[in-house]
Amino acid sequence: MTLVAVVSDYLLHPFYPQFFELRFGITNPKYVGYYFAAICFMVMLAFPFWAYISKKISELNILVYTQAIAGVLALYCYYTTSYINFWIVSLIMVLFKGSYLLVYPYILKIITKEEQPKTIGLLSVVVHLGGILGAVLGGFTVDYVHPSSIFLIMAGGDFIQMAMSRYLLKSKKYDTSIVISEETNEADKKLIPKGFILKLGLITLILYFSDFLIRPFFSLYWESFSTFKSKLVSGAIYAIPGFVALVTLWINNKRKTEEGHQGIINALCIGLIGLFLQGIPSEISVVTGRMIYGWAIFQGVVKFDILLFELSSPESYALDYSKVHFFQNLGVLLASLSVGLVVENFGLEIPFKIALAGFIITLVLYFFVFKSIRVLHKQLAKT
């Protein structure tokens, strides 16, 4: 279900500038940034809302109805020729579509703490794989079919999620109500930083701002110097971090030791190298940078999620995750609002330099804010 959701979610991500130009004749990068920002804002509102509703109605029951509505609205986006109507309806669609994020904390509620690192890694790879398929399928659709057809694929994805949710609820093979609860001892509670949701939210806000700042205009950046002008190739280069994530998950699963959230600092440092290389307008440099960055951002995001769920409790997973997700989407929103203006005034290379500075700030903040937890893990490792 997550794979299907992410594929339909990522179909347009690399191609918003081209989509608006081909569909509505909009070429101003500011408008592309504003639309992307509006989407992020809707997700920011949607997930906490659905997380609150999930305290009263089960996650899968919510998905049956929300994904059906999202599918119908996607069909409207396919047919409409009005730019204003498209804006309004597509944002309402995102509000309902965003409920699929409930699947993530729901899965973590039905497994043990020991299983969480591998499961979070697997879910992250599913998201990356969805990004790959979405980018390539989106590029193919823009190049060889028609940009509007992307919304037919989106509608199909929404209806599949609706059907799968209903099947899981009705099937006698699965117990969808099970929740595994584990007690957190007092010693562990004392080591949890006060206001950890706020602190973790602010740190990941900067990380996500930096990551998403390089996304909206990446395909245009690549095509500005590459000899390959095909949207399919642009989508494939955009999706390189997703391929790297698959390899990284395989390597992580082969390793016998579980590091939990440890390794965040290493991932951020390596991410700096990947961002620096991507900022050099050369095919070899960008491809190499995408590969290095793909490993770093996968490890960083996964380990920050592990840290969140290590500090949270099963009954609070959905709400805690929705709060941190709110900050992460705020970072995406700020990136979306600023990227169009930045590109318009300073060119296609500047997002990589700003992202580089963002990673440095994330690294410094994490080092000082969560220092006590790192010290504890080092002491436990010695014993």
Buried (B, 14 or more C-beta within 10 A) or exposed (E): BBBBBBBBBBBBBBBBBBBBBBBBEBEEBBBBBBBBBBBBBBBBBBBBBBBEBBEEEBBBBBBBBBBBBBBBBBBBBBEBEEEEEBBEBBBBBBBBBBBBBBBBBBBBBBBEBEEBBBBBBBBBBBBBBBBBBBBBBBBBBBBEEEBBBBBBBBBBBBBBBBBBBBEBBEEEEEEBEEEEEEEEEEEEEEEBBEEBBEBBBBBBBBBBBBBBBBBBBBBBBBBEEBEEEEBBBBBBBBBBBBBBBBBBBEEBEEEEEEBBBBBBBEBBEBBBBBBBBBBBBEEEBBBBBBBBBBBBBBBBBBBBBBBBBBBBEBEBBBBBBBBBBBBBBBBBBBBBBBBBEBBEEEEBBBBBBBBBEBBBBBBEBBEEBBEEBBEEBEEEEEE
